Amino acid sequence: MSLFPALTREIDVGPEGPDHVAFFDLDRTLIDGYSVLPFLAEAVTTGLLRPGKVPGQIRALLESGQDGLGPLLERMIRSLHGTREADLAALGERVFERHLCSRIHPEARSLVRAHRLRGHRVVIVTSATRYQAEPVARALGIDPEDVLCTRLVVNAAGYFTGRWLLPGCWNEGKRMLARAWLRRHGGTLEDAWFYSDSHEDVALLERVGRPRVVDPDNRLAARATAEGWPILRFRGRRPNAESLVRTGLSLSGFYGSALAGAGRLLRGGSVREALGDAVATWGRIGMPLAGVGLRVRGEQHLRAARPAVVVFNHQSALDALLIARLLRRDFTALCKRELEQDPLFGAAFRAAGAIFVDRESGGFAQLRPALAALRDGQTLAVAPEGARSRTTMPGPFKRGAFYLALRARVPLVPVVIHNAVDALPRGSFLLRAGTTIELEVLPPIDPRSWPNRDLAAQADSLRERYLEVLGFRSRPAAPDTVAAGDDVLKLAS
């Protein structure tokens, strides 16, 4: 299942195996925009950077188009002299959570997944520091060891010296570091892909066997046209005027949905049935008005197993509506206690008979109402992560859903949400027009088939299955071999 089959087709039918490597640039390739801009803004907010220094940093950034990236990076690195590494690492996590996690291109995620499913190794090669790149790598399931970036020197006390290891990961340095990585791990540049947006990366683009240019600047676009390099166009992550208009239209669709629910009440239906009709109607009306499509695979598994414990990975505020649209009626949900007081959805959850629990306390005893609902014939929807993840990678699964399936002797049905975050990312109130959400319902799991009663082991096993379906697991790579003389990093003077 691919959201962008035309984009990934050459990968899907191409060579397999760990000898093939896909290198990705970070800024304007994996993410929309430049990671350094929110870094500067958050550095001022947290006091790590004095406001008076910001104009000079931005001016240097603008001038980098004329003078090249190297002088800009050297200036920024030297300005970090005397800064604690721990402070920059914390800033990197803050910037990712507040800004970069919502800027990962859906197309880039699809390409990374396609490469991984073919057994290729995926490597980020960027002029940014690891404090910018590693949180993005983690969100994409890329090992920190596979992040080639500009490495800063830290003294024994944990402070930056204002120096960096050579070669810096820009211009020719990217090619050198990519070759060194291949000597350690196997493979050749001739068998590699490299995705980049900038003319600064020509040194590596012209040496790989499969250069791929992403939304290029003018200089790179001209070079790509002359060389016949494929040019990829990403749609962009940021909401636009169309998103604003379509979100308004989608909200207006709630009126028609409410009428459908009212009709169910007038015909003698319950409040829960009325809400089910309203959600189903909004799915048919509101989502198309918003320009958001829905593609479901394996829906028959939900019809075959009722009642059941339905588990789903939690990415977006849309998830509850998506699951409600799938289940339609005769279901309830296990929700965190905070939602009971939510000004927008609290009343609807209470009317639907949702069961509220404390995520951090209470234990299995507070699940008795959920167990009673299952034994009464209700299907129960549960997000085993307990809270929304910030990316498409699911967090650790809690044991509650597995306990309920085992005690109630009902199937556990996994629903994999591939990309709801693309339609409504965390912190946004605007639906992104043109997004197609993909859901995948996996075959029911009979808890009687579990070889032991270790619920934590079952939770971990199912999360691994989610990681596999979402494309975060690749085929094992060959053992690393390090050749003499591969350590190209030296200290910058």
ZIGIHU-V162967 format. One record per residue. RES is the residue in one letter. SS is DSSP state (H for helix, E for strand, C for the rest). D_LAST is the distance of its C-alpha to the last C-alpha in Angstrom with 1 decimal. Layout:
BEGIN
res-><RES & RES>
ss-><SS & SS>
d_last-><D_LAST & D_LAST>
END
This chain:
BEGIN
res-><M & S & L & F & P & A & L & T & R & E & I & D & V & G & P & E & G & P & D & H & V & A & F & F & D & L & D & R & T & L & I & D & G & Y & S & V & L & P & F & L & A & E & A & V & T & T & G & L & L & R & P & G & K & V & P & G & Q & I & R & A & L & L & E & S & G & Q & D & G & L & G & P & L & L & E & R & M & I & R & S & L & H & G & T & R & E & A & D & L & A & A & L & G & E & R & V & F & E & R & H & L & C & S & R & I & H & P & E & A & R & S & L & V & R & A & H & R & L & R & G & H & R & V & V & I & V & T & S & A & T & R & Y & Q & A & E & P & V & A & R & A & L & G & I & D & P & E & D & V & L & C & T & R & L & V & V & N & A & A & G & Y & F & T & G & R & W & L & L & P & G & C & W & N & E & G & K & R & M & L & A & R & A & W & L & R & R & H & G & G & T & L & E & D & A & W & F & Y & S & D & S & H & E & D & V & A & L & L & E & R & V & G & R & P & R & V & V & D & P & D & N & R & L & A & A & R & A & T & A & E & G & W & P & I & L & R & F & R & G & R & R & P & N & A & E & S & L & V & R & T & G & L & S & L & S & G & F & Y & G & S & A & L & A & G & A & G & R & L & L & R & G & G & S & V & R & E & A & L & G & D & A & V & A & T & W & G & R & I & G & M & P & L & A & G & V & G & L & R & V & R & G & E & Q & H & L & R & A & A & R & P & A & V & V & V & F & N & H & Q & S & A & L & D & A & L & L & I & A & R & L & L & R & R & D & F & T & A & L & C & K & R & E & L & E & Q & D & P & L & F & G & A & A & F & R & A & A & G & A & I & F & V & D & R & E & S & G & G & F & A & Q & L & R & P & A & L & A & A & L & R & D & G & Q & T & L & A & V & A & P & E & G & A & R & S & R & T & T & M & P & G & P & F & K & R & G & A & F & Y & L & A & L & R & A & R & V & P & L & V & P & V & V & I & H & N & A & V & D & A & L & P & R & G & S & F & L & L & R & A & G & T & T & I & E & L & E & V & L & P & P & I & D & P & R & S & W & P & N & R & D & L & A & A & Q & A & D & S & L & R & E & R & Y & L & E & V & L & G & F & R & S & R & P & A & A & P & D & T & V & A & A & G & D & D & V & L & K & L & A & S>
ss-><C & C & C & C & H & H & H & H & H & H & H & H & C & C & C & C & C & C & C & C & E & E & E & E & C & C & E & C & C & C & E & C & C & C & H & H & H & H & H & H & H & H & H & H & H & C & C & C & C & C & H & H & H & H & H & H & H & H & H & H & H & H & H & H & H & H & H & C & H & H & H & H & H & H & H & H & H & H & H & C & C & C & C & E & H & H & H & H & H & H & H & H & H & H & H & H & H & H & C & H & H & H & C & E & C & H & H & H & H & H & H & H & H & H & H & H & H & C & C & C & E & E & E & E & E & E & E & E & E & H & H & H & H & H & H & H & H & H & H & C & C & C & C & H & H & H & E & E & E & E & C & E & E & E & C & C & C & C & E & E & E & E & E & E & E & E & C & C & C & C & C & H & H & H & H & H & H & H & H & H & H & H & H & H & H & C & C & C & H & H & H & C & E & E & E & E & C & C & H & H & H & H & H & H & H & C & C & C & C & E & E & E & E & E & C & C & C & H & H & H & H & H & H & H & H & H & H & C & C & E & E & E & C & C & C & C & C & C & C & C & H & H & H & H & H & H & H & H & H & H & H & H & H & H & H & H & H & H & H & H & H & H & H & H & H & H & C & C & C & C & H & H & H & H & H & H & H & H & H & H & H & H & H & H & H & H & H & H & H & C & C & C & E & E & E & E & E & C & C & H & H & H & H & H & C & C & C & E & E & E & E & E & C & C & C & C & C & C & H & H & H & H & H & H & H & H & H & C & C & C & E & E & E & E & E & E & H & H & H & H & H & C & C & C & C & H & H & H & H & H & H & C & C & C & E & E & E & C & C & C & C & C & H & H & H & H & H & H & H & H & H & H & H & H & H & C & C & C & E & E & E & E & C & C & C & C & C & C & C & C & C & C & C & C & C & C & C & C & C & H & H & H & H & H & H & H & H & H & C & C & E & E & E & E & E & E & E & C & C & H & H & H & H & C & C & C & C & C & C & C & C & C & C & C & C & E & E & E & E & E & E & C & C & C & E & C & H & H & H & C & C & C & C & C & H & H & H & H & H & H & H & H & H & H & H & H & H & H & H & C & C & C & C & C & C & C & C & C & C & C & C & C & C & C & C & C & C & C & C & E & E & C & C>
d_last-><49.7 & 47.2 & 47.0 & 45.7 & 47.6 & 47.0 & 43.2 & 43.1 & 45.9 & 43.9 & 42.0 & 45.3 & 47.0 & 44.0 & 42.7 & 42.3 & 40.1 & 36.7 & 35.7 & 35.3 & 32.2 & 31.9 & 28.4 & 28.4 & 26.1 & 26.3 & 26.7 & 30.0 & 30.7 & 31.2 & 31.5 & 33.2 & 30.8 & 27.2 & 26.0 & 23.7 & 26.8 & 28.6 & 25.4 & 25.2 & 28.9 & 29.0 & 26.0 & 28.1 & 31.2 & 29.8 & 28.3 & 24.7 & 24.0 & 25.9 & 28.2 & 27.2 & 23.7 & 25.3 & 26.5 & 23.1 & 21.7 & 24.8 & 24.7 & 21.1 & 22.5 & 25.5 & 23.6 & 21.5 & 24.6 & 24.2 & 20.6 & 19.6 & 18.1 & 14.4 & 14.1 & 16.2 & 14.3 & 11.0 & 13.3 & 15.0 & 12.3 & 11.1 & 14.8 & 15.2 & 13.6 & 16.5 & 18.4 & 20.2 & 19.6 & 23.4 & 24.0 & 22.0 & 23.7 & 27.0 & 26.3 & 25.7 & 29.1 & 30.8 & 29.5 & 30.7 & 34.1 & 34.8 & 33.4 & 31.9 & 34.6 & 37.1 & 35.0 & 34.8 & 36.7 & 39.9 & 39.5 & 36.1 & 37.6 & 40.4 & 38.2 & 36.2 & 39.6 & 41.0 & 38.2 & 38.5 & 42.3 & 42.0 & 39.9 & 36.6 & 33.3 & 31.5 & 27.7 & 25.7 & 22.7 & 21.1 & 18.1 & 19.2 & 18.1 & 20.4 & 22.0 & 23.4 & 24.2 & 25.6 & 28.6 & 29.6 & 29.2 & 31.4 & 34.0 & 34.2 & 34.5 & 31.1 & 29.5 & 26.1 & 25.1 & 25.9 & 23.4 & 20.4 & 18.1 & 14.6 & 13.6 & 12.1 & 11.0 & 13.9 & 14.6 & 18.0 & 19.8 & 19.1 & 16.9 & 13.9 & 10.8 & 9.7 & 6.9 & 8.1 & 9.0 & 9.1 & 11.3 & 11.9 & 15.6 & 16.7 & 18.4 & 18.0 & 15.8 & 19.1 & 21.0 & 18.7 & 18.8 & 22.5 & 23.3 & 21.5 & 23.6 & 26.7 & 26.2 & 26.2 & 29.1 & 31.1 & 31.9 & 30.9 & 29.6 & 33.0 & 34.6 & 32.2 & 32.5 & 29.8 & 30.8 & 28.8 & 29.6 & 26.9 & 26.5 & 22.7 & 23.7 & 25.7 & 23.4 & 24.7 & 28.0 & 29.1 & 28.5 & 30.3 & 34.0 & 34.8 & 32.8 & 34.1 & 33.3 & 33.9 & 35.0 & 32.8 & 31.6 & 33.5 & 31.2 & 31.0 & 34.8 & 35.5 & 33.5 & 35.0 & 38.5 & 37.9 & 36.7 & 39.3 & 36.8 & 38.7 & 37.9 & 38.5 & 39.5 & 39.1 & 41.6 & 39.3 & 39.5 & 40.4 & 44.1 & 45.7 & 49.1 & 50.8 & 49.6 & 51.0 & 54.4 & 54.7 & 53.9 & 56.7 & 59.0 & 58.1 & 58.9 & 62.2 & 63.0 & 63.3 & 66.6 & 68.1 & 66.6 & 68.2 & 71.6 & 71.4 & 70.8 & 73.7 & 75.9 & 75.3 & 76.3 & 79.5 & 80.4 & 80.3 & 76.8 & 74.7 & 71.7 & 69.4 & 71.0 & 70.8 & 67.1 & 66.7 & 68.6 & 66.5 & 63.2 & 64.5 & 65.8 & 62.5 & 60.8 & 63.2 & 63.0 & 59.9 & 57.2 & 58.4 & 58.7 & 55.0 & 54.1 & 53.1 & 54.5 & 55.2 & 55.3 & 56.7 & 57.0 & 59.2 & 61.2 & 64.2 & 62.7 & 63.2 & 66.9 & 67.5 & 66.4 & 67.8 & 67.6 & 64.1 & 60.9 & 58.6 & 54.9 & 52.1 & 48.4 & 47.7 & 45.3 & 47.0 & 49.8 & 51.7 & 52.0 & 55.2 & 56.9 & 56.0 & 57.4 & 60.4 & 61.1 & 60.9 & 63.2 & 65.5 & 68.0 & 69.1 & 65.6 & 63.8 & 60.2 & 58.4 & 56.2 & 54.0 & 55.9 & 53.9 & 55.3 & 58.8 & 58.0 & 56.1 & 57.7 & 57.5 & 58.2 & 59.6 & 63.2 & 63.0 & 61.6 & 64.3 & 67.0 & 65.8 & 66.2 & 62.6 & 62.0 & 59.4 & 57.5 & 54.9 & 51.7 & 50.7 & 54.1 & 57.7 & 57.3 & 59.7 & 62.7 & 61.7 & 62.0 & 65.7 & 66.5 & 64.3 & 66.2 & 69.4 & 68.4 & 67.7 & 71.0 & 72.7 & 71.5 & 68.4 & 65.2 & 62.2 & 58.8 & 55.8 & 52.0 & 51.0 & 47.4 & 49.1 & 46.9 & 45.2 & 41.9 & 39.1 & 38.8 & 41.0 & 40.0 & 42.8 & 42.1 & 44.0 & 47.8 & 50.1 & 53.4 & 56.0 & 56.8 & 57.3 & 59.5 & 61.6 & 62.1 & 63.1 & 65.5 & 67.1 & 67.3 & 66.0 & 63.5 & 59.8 & 58.8 & 55.0 & 54.1 & 50.6 & 49.3 & 46.8 & 45.5 & 47.5 & 44.2 & 43.9 & 47.2 & 46.6 & 43.1 & 42.7 & 43.0 & 44.7 & 48.3 & 48.5 & 49.4 & 47.4 & 49.9 & 49.7 & 48.6 & 50.5 & 50.4 & 51.0 & 52.8 & 53.6 & 56.4 & 56.2 & 59.3 & 60.8 & 60.1 & 63.1 & 62.1 & 64.8 & 62.7 & 60.0 & 60.1 & 59.5 & 59.6 & 55.9 & 55.1 & 51.4 & 51.2 & 53.1 & 50.8 & 47.7 & 49.5 & 50.4 & 46.9 & 45.6 & 48.3 & 47.0 & 43.5 & 44.9 & 47.1 & 44.3 & 42.1 & 39.5 & 40.4 & 39.7 & 40.9 & 39.2 & 36.4 & 36.4 & 34.7 & 31.0 & 30.2 & 26.8 & 26.5 & 24.5 & 21.1 & 20.8 & 17.7 & 15.2 & 12.6 & 9.4 & 6.3 & 3.8 & 0.0>
END
